[in-house]
Amino acid sequence: MTEDEQKLAAAKEAVTHITDGMVVGLGTGSTAAKMVDLVGEKVKNGLDIIAVPTSEATASQAKKLGIKVVGLDEVSVIDLTIDGTDEVDPQMRLIKGGGGAHLREKIVASLSDKMIVIAENKKMVEKLGKFKLPVEVIPFASGALLPKMEALGCQPSLRMQGDKLFYTDENNLIIDCAFEQIEDPEELALTLSTIPGVVEHGLFIDYADLVLIGTDEGVKQFERS
């Protein structure tokens, strides 16, 4: 299987968990986009759901496919969120935010009864950290926070979009932190969360309930015990 085929296989398996009447969180990124396309096909064929997108890009895609999109203020519960990931380890801890949407993604995931994570095989890693950890920060604090990030043992850099700074949907900046290996994700997550000016980080710990990994042998499933 190509990586695209692995992503699609995982996405196909994930959407089988969606049933009529659900409020569904729709993730962001290349794998999530395949899932949203599949949800759109199901809606076209009669599936009745309400969707809460995790980014403006996903909202636009969903609306074009005829999926009913609402904001968080319009729902009391999210039954299921399906989202991709940049890395996942054997403990089902994630690094997310490669697309810059991890703040909204984490909010939606935190309000969901269940989170399904979908990815291609290469996203499964023994230790988190090879993918740069995104840390969303307010623009006012970005310059002061770069040395603070470096003190945590990484090489930090402000994310760019071409020759301009990358801004998130919430008009914040992202510091990408190159750790190579994160020895204690829980401790790092806690530390980052206590730094003034940090809005959110891309470590998702105890969020994933089911991880679906597309491989050459089919879709592997990992479930929270």
C-alpha angles and dihedrals in degrees: 000000000000118000089256090053091049090052091049093048091053091046092050091053092048096053091056085075092063116096136177116290096023127137103222129196110219116210131216132242140057096301094042089051090060089051091051090052089053092048088051090055091051092049089050087054094052108279109150112210142133118229132210109198122210096215142022089251092055091045090054092048093048094049092051088054093053096252114149106244125198137171127246091259090063098058133057097201139015110218098195138003122197117194142153129240140212094218136001126187130204090269089058092247112149143207110209135166104081086129092045095245101106095114094060091035092056093046092052092044091050090056094047127101089215136013123203116194120203128193148142120264098264091064090069108093136172092227130018120238112068087098109067111257111238116222116188113215137175111259092238091063101037098100093047093046097056094076090043090056091047089053088061090064104264139107104245127201134172111247114248133200103207105310094336133078115267113242123198125225086267091053094250130130128242127226109202109211117205107205100153087207131021109208097188113022093178093054093045091049091052093047094050091048091058097053112103111236094031107114098183141332132220098244109112109191121178092000103105116081097173128018119198115195121189111220138166087262094051134269116333117207127210118184130193109253 
